[in-house]
Amino acid sequence: MTGAGSLDAARRVLAARRADIVRRYSASGTGIGRPDPTGPYVITVYVTDPALVPNGPERVDGVHLHFVLTGPFRAGPR
């Protein structure tokens, strides 16, 4: 897959726009995922408040965003 749903596209967009995505959605974190194993790759946006999840589909530079409601991330002991 080489289009907007490809792994390469998701990596490229996330590398270029991570700070924008985090700021725009008050995200706790981001990543790349494939919610449907036969579907496109997406940028996963982790948020801590349900009010931060948009009502409709969102894309950044053609790549879909997938929102996951989570608690805050904390660094653990090493």
ZIPERA-V825755 format. One record per backbone hydrogen bond with DSSP energy under -1.0 kcal/mol. CO is the residue of the C=O (numbers start at 1). NH is the residue of the N-H. Records with the same first field share a line. If there is no record, write none. Layout:
CO->NH + NH
//
This chain:
3->6
5->41
6->10
7->11
8->12
9->13
10->14
11->15
12->16
13->17
14->18
17->21
18->22
19->23
20->24
21->25
22->27
29->46
31->44
33->42
36->39
42->33
43->66
44->31
45->68
46->28 + 29
47->70
49->52
50->53
58->65
60->63
63->60
64->43
66->45
68->47
//
